[in-house]
């Protein structure tokens, strides 16, 4: 685990990996857990500008290179679908869902970034690879 941050009451985002890929991407992966007693359905705050039937996603996530003063948004394919976890509609009590999001890679000299997903506190994480 690289970082953990809280969102809505009982909802915890854990980042397990922030890896620089050979193709010029950074992939952030982890899980979102519902530690509350109720079903969590307020996932629409996490989405980006979805145009397909997948509905909700984690496309609202960003990476910020504070040193380089640049914000990176989730990558999209040629059909404007995010390169991230999609189809999230709910998280049952006690359940965890895995997530991933791919971003353009910051310069190789950037080794630390801030990860943000709406409704969660910002998490500072180190990039591996």
C-alpha positions as CSV (number, residue, x, y, z in Angstrom):
1,X,0.0,0.0,0.0
2,X,1.3,3.4,-1.0
3,X,-1.4,5.6,0.3
4,X,-4.9,5.6,1.8
5,X,-7.4,8.4,1.8
6,X,-10.9,8.9,3.1
7,X,-13.9,10.0,1.1
8,X,-17.6,9.9,2.2
9,X,-18.1,8.5,5.7
10,X,-16.8,4.9,5.7
11,X,-15.4,5.0,2.1
12,X,-11.7,4.5,1.8
13,X,-9.5,4.6,-1.3
14,X,-6.2,2.6,-1.1
15,X,-3.5,3.1,-3.7
16,X,-1.4,0.0,-4.2
17,X,0.6,0.9,-7.2
18,X,1.7,3.9,-9.3
19,X,3.8,2.5,-12.1
20,X,5.5,4.2,-15.0
21,X,4.9,2.0,-18.1
22,X,7.3,1.7,-21.0
23,X,4.6,3.2,-23.4
24,X,4.7,6.6,-21.7
25,X,1.9,6.0,-19.3
26,X,1.5,6.0,-15.5
27,X,-1.0,3.5,-14.2
28,X,-2.5,4.0,-10.7
29,X,-4.3,1.0,-9.2
30,X,-5.8,0.1,-5.9
31,X,-9.2,-0.5,-4.3
32,X,-12.1,1.4,-2.9
33,X,-13.7,-0.1,0.2
34,X,-17.1,0.6,1.7
35,X,-16.6,0.3,5.5
36,X,-20.0,1.7,6.3
37,X,-23.2,-0.3,7.1
38,X,-25.1,1.0,4.0
39,X,-24.9,0.5,0.3
40,X,-22.8,3.3,-1.3
41,X,-24.2,4.7,-4.5
42,X,-22.8,8.2,-4.8
43,X,-20.2,7.1,-7.4
44,X,-21.2,9.6,-10.1
45,X,-18.9,12.2,-8.5
46,X,-16.0,10.1,-9.7
47,X,-16.8,10.0,-13.3
48,X,-15.5,12.0,-16.2
49,X,-17.3,13.1,-19.3
50,X,-18.6,9.6,-20.3
51,X,-20.2,9.2,-23.7
52,X,-20.7,5.5,-23.7
53,X,-23.0,3.1,-21.9
54,X,-20.6,2.2,-19.2
55,X,-22.0,5.1,-17.1
56,X,-19.9,5.7,-14.1
57,X,-16.1,5.4,-13.8
58,X,-13.1,6.8,-12.0
59,X,-12.4,9.1,-15.0
60,X,-12.6,12.2,-12.8
61,X,-9.2,11.3,-11.3
62,X,-6.2,13.5,-11.8
63,X,-2.5,13.4,-11.2
64,X,-0.7,16.6,-10.3
65,X,3.1,17.2,-10.7
66,X,3.6,20.0,-8.2
67,X,7.2,20.6,-9.2
68,X,6.4,20.7,-13.0
69,X,3.2,22.6,-12.2
70,X,1.1,20.3,-14.5
71,X,-2.2,18.4,-14.0
72,X,-2.7,15.1,-15.9
73,X,-6.1,13.7,-16.7
74,X,-7.2,10.1,-17.3
75,X,-6.3,9.0,-20.9
76,X,-9.1,8.3,-23.4
77,X,-9.2,5.9,-26.3
78,X,-10.2,6.9,-29.9
79,X,-13.9,6.5,-29.0
80,X,-13.5,8.8,-26.0
81,X,-13.7,6.0,-23.4
82,X,-11.5,6.4,-20.4
83,X,-8.6,4.1,-19.8
84,X,-9.8,3.4,-16.3
85,X,-12.3,1.3,-14.3
86,X,-15.8,1.7,-15.6
87,X,-19.3,0.4,-14.8
88,X,-19.2,1.2,-11.0
89,X,-22.8,1.6,-9.8
90,X,-22.6,0.7,-6.1
91,X,-20.4,-0.7,-3.4
92,X,-22.1,-3.0,-0.9
93,X,-21.3,-2.7,2.8
94,X,-17.9,-4.3,3.6
95,X,-17.1,-4.7,-0.1
96,X,-14.1,-3.5,-2.0
97,X,-13.8,-2.8,-5.7
98,X,-10.5,-2.7,-7.6
99,X,-9.8,0.4,-9.7
100,X,-7.2,1.6,-12.1
101,X,-6.6,4.7,-14.2
102,X,-4.0,5.5,-16.8
103,X,-2.5,8.9,-17.3
104,X,0.2,10.4,-19.6
105,X,3.5,10.0,-17.8
106,X,5.1,13.1,-16.3
107,X,8.8,13.7,-17.1
108,X,11.2,10.9,-15.9
109,X,12.6,13.4,-13.3
110,X,9.2,13.5,-11.6
111,X,9.1,10.8,-9.0
112,X,6.2,12.0,-6.8
113,X,2.7,13.2,-7.8
114,X,-0.6,14.0,-6.0
115,X,-3.5,11.7,-6.9
116,X,-7.0,13.0,-6.6
117,X,-10.4,11.4,-7.1
118,X,-13.4,13.7,-6.4
119,X,-14.8,13.2,-2.8
120,X,-11.5,11.9,-1.5
121,X,-8.6,13.7,0.1
122,X,-5.5,14.2,-2.1
123,X,-2.9,11.4,-1.7
124,X,0.8,12.1,-2.4
125,X,2.4,9.0,-4.0
126,X,5.7,7.9,-5.5
127,X,6.0,6.7,-9.0
128,X,7.8,3.4,-9.5
129,X,9.5,2.3,-12.7
